[in-house]
Amino acid sequence: MSIGIALVIAAVTLALLLSGKLDHMIAGLAGGILMLGVGIKLGFYNEGQALEAIEFDALALLLGMMILVSILEPTGFFQYMAIKAG
């Protein structure tokens, strides 16, 4: 049953992300919060275990990539690389 609930939450979150009807950040954050809330409510884990499961190295990598993309995108770097690759 717990896997079913997790799959439904993940599928709905993915559908929201792919549909574009909701901002990606809001959809992802809502899915994560819902998954965490349901997991705690149903006793799958507690707050401490959820905090221990966070991979801060992965979050730092994602943050760094997002910063780099936000700096490079206005310069046309990605369009330039696409032309060079093609």
Rosetta blueprint (number, residue, H / E / L):
1 M L
2 S H
3 I H
4 G H
5 I H
6 A H
7 L H
8 V H
9 I H
10 A H
11 A H
12 V H
13 T H
14 L H
15 A H
16 L H
17 L H
18 L H
19 S H
20 G L
21 K L
22 L L
23 D L
24 H H
25 M H
26 I H
27 A H
28 G H
29 L H
30 A H
31 G H
32 G H
33 I H
34 L H
35 M H
36 L H
37 G H
38 V H
39 G H
40 I H
41 K H
42 L L
43 G L
44 F L
45 Y L
46 N L
47 E H
48 G H
49 Q H
50 A H
51 L H
52 E H
53 A L
54 I L
55 E L
56 F H
57 D H
58 A H
59 L H
60 A H
61 L H
62 L H
63 L H
64 G H
65 M H
66 M H
67 I H
68 L H
69 V H
70 S H
71 I H
72 L H
73 E H
74 P H
75 T H
76 G L
77 F H
78 F H
79 Q H
80 Y H
81 M H
82 A H
83 I H
84 K H
85 A H
86 G L
